Amino acid sequence: MKIINTEIFMLLLTIGSFLLGTIIFKKTKISFFQPLVIALCIIIPFLLLTGIDFESYFEHTQPLNFMLGPSVVALGYVLYEQVSHLKGNILSMLAAIFTGCVVGIGSVVLLAKLFGADQVIVASLAPKSVTMPIALSLSDFYGGKPSLTAAFVAICGIFGSWLGPFFLRIIGIKSRIARGLAMGSASHALGTARAMEIGAVEGALGGLAIGIMGLLTALLMPFFKELF
């Protein structure tokens, strides 16, 4: 049926799947049953069964992809409400995000090369920790495959938001600023959403980390290009 491969149907499918995931998450309160996980469990089988490729799906959902950018910018208001936490901490926060960016790109690139991954896989993995629009652009520019990058970004966000608070608690990180920066730097928007559930400060600093992490990743990717 041609109707299922149209923009309106794909948008309704995506939004409906996410809303269903939100309902399930609120009912169960199980962290693994995040709305994105539920949406992926619906959309991926649907695309496989109908034979619709990711490129077509991505094209039909451009309005949603476009809104990812403004939604990240909107986090600036949350940050403004917590601006007092920036005073005296700017340099240390920038240093922390810079370190997270270098480690995030370098570790995954080196591990991928160690296990024999080809250039396409490595380039697709490198921007896994930034928000989706930036990650897809960087992946495409450096020879990666955007569909793979989309999967890696989603996986990184899901597991980071799920396991991040647990690991931070295990290693004894009690600073609200540190927890927010860690969640936003490692797991982009999903990590920040989880950080907001923990506290307003964590969510605000997670939003800050998303923006700076995206900028630093774009600036540092050329230095890792030789490793691809």
N, C-alpha and C positions, 0 to 999 in steps of 0.2 A: 504493500500500500504506500503510495507516494506521500500521503499525509504525515506519516511518521518521520519522514526525512525533511521536515519543514522547520523553519525557525520557531514558529509559535508552539509547535508540539515539543521541540527540544527544550524550549524555555519552561514550558509547563511541566515537563518531565523532571527537569533539574530542580525547579523551585518546589514542586510537589514532593519529590523524594527527600529534599532537605527538611521540609516542614514535617513530614512523617518521622524523619529521624529525630527532630526536635521533640516531638510528642513522645516517642519511645524513650528518649534520654530522660525527659522529665518524669516519666512514669517509673522507670527502672532505677534511676540515679546511679547506674553502672557506668564508670568512666570510659570503658572501652566502647560502649554504645553511643559514641558521639554522633551528632547529626551527619557529619561528613562521611563517617564509616558506613552508616546506614544508606546514605545516598549513593555511595560507590557500589555497595552490594546490590543496589537496584539498577543503576545506570550501566555498569560494566556488563552484566549478563544480558541486559536489553540490547546493547550495541553488538555483542557477540551473536546473539540469536537472530538479529535482523540484518547482520552483515554491514552495518554502518561503521565506517572507519572513524578514527579519532579526529582526523583533519576536518571531516565534514561536520562532526559534532561540535568541534571547536569553532568553526565558522558560524554555525547556527546559533551559538550561545555568546556571540561577541558582546551584546549589551551587558551581560553579566560580567564578562571579563573586563569590560571597560570600567564597570563600577567598582572593581577591586581597588583601583588606584584612589578614587575619592574616598572610599571607605577607610583606607589606611590614613589618608590625610585627616579624616574626621577624628582620628585618635589624638590629634593635636589639641583638641578641646579638653580631653581628659588629662593630657599632660599639663595644660595650662592650669588646671585646678590643683595640680600637685607641684607647681613650679618651685615651691620652697625647698623641695628635696634636691633641686639642681644646684643650689647655692653651695659653693665650696667643693662640689663633687664633679664638676665638668671634666677636668683632665683625667681623673681616675675612671670615669665612665667611658670616655672616649678610648682610653687605653684598654679597658676591659673588652669593649666591642671590637676594637682593632685586633686584639689577641684572639678573640673568638672567631673573627672572620678568617684570619690566617690559618688557625688550627682547623676550622671547619672545611676550608677549601683544600689545604695541604694534606690533611689526614685522609680524606676520601680519595683524592687523586693518587696519592702514594699507595694506598691499599688496593685501589682498582688496578693500578699498574702492576703491583706485586702479584695479583691473582690473574694477570694476563689479559685484562680487559682491553679492547681495542679503543682507538681514538674517539669513536662516536660515543661509546659508553662513558668514557672518562669525561668528555665534554658535556655529556648529558647530566652526569652526577655532580660536577663541580659547583653549580649554583643552587644546590638542593635546599640551602638554609635561608633563602630569601623569598620574598613574596612572589606569587605566581607570575604576574606580568613581567617583572624584571628577570626572573629565572628563565622564562621561555625566550625572551629576547636575547639574553646572553648565550643560552644554549644554541639557538639558531645561528648566531653570529660566529661562534667558535666551532661550528661543525657538528654540534650535537643534534639529537632528535627531540624536538619539542614534546612529542607524545610521551617519550620516556622520561623526560625532565618533569613533566606534569605528574607522572606517577611517583617519581622520587620525592618531589616536593610534598605531595600529599602524604606519602609514607612517613617522611621526616616530621611533618607537622603532627600527624596522628600519634606516632610513638613518643615524640617529644612532649606533647601535651599530656599524654597518658602517664609516662614514666618519669618525666622531668621533676615534678614535685616530690616524688618518692626518692629519687637520687639526691636531690638537694637536701632533703631531710636526713638521709642516711649519712651524707658527708658533713652534716652540721652547719649548713649555710642558713643563718638566721636573719641576715640583713634583707630587709624588704626590697631595697634598691638592687642588691645583687641578684635576688631571685627573679625580679622583673626583667632585668637585663639579660639574664641567662635564658629565660623562657623565650623572650622576643628574639634574641640573637640566634638561638639554636632551632627554634620551631616556628618562626615568623608569625602569621596571623593566628594560627590555631594555638600556638604557645601563648600568645598574648591574650586570647580569649580565655584560656585556662587560668592565666595569671590574674585576669580581672575577677574570676570567681574566688580567687584567694584573697585579693584585696585591691583597693583603689590605687594604692601606690605601686604595687606590682604591675597592675594593668597599664598604668600610665607610662612607667619606665619600659615596659615591654613594647609599647607603641613607639617610643623614642628609638629603641633598639632596632625595630623593623626598618625605619627610614635610614638610619645611619648604616646599618648592615647592608642594605641594598646599594647605597652609594659606594661604600668601601669595596664591596664585592665587584662592582663594575670597574672600579679603579685598579683592583689587585689582580683581576683575572688575566690581564696581559702578562704579568710576571710569572704566572703558572702555565702559560700557554705552551712553553717548551716541554713541560711534563706530559702534555696531552699526547 
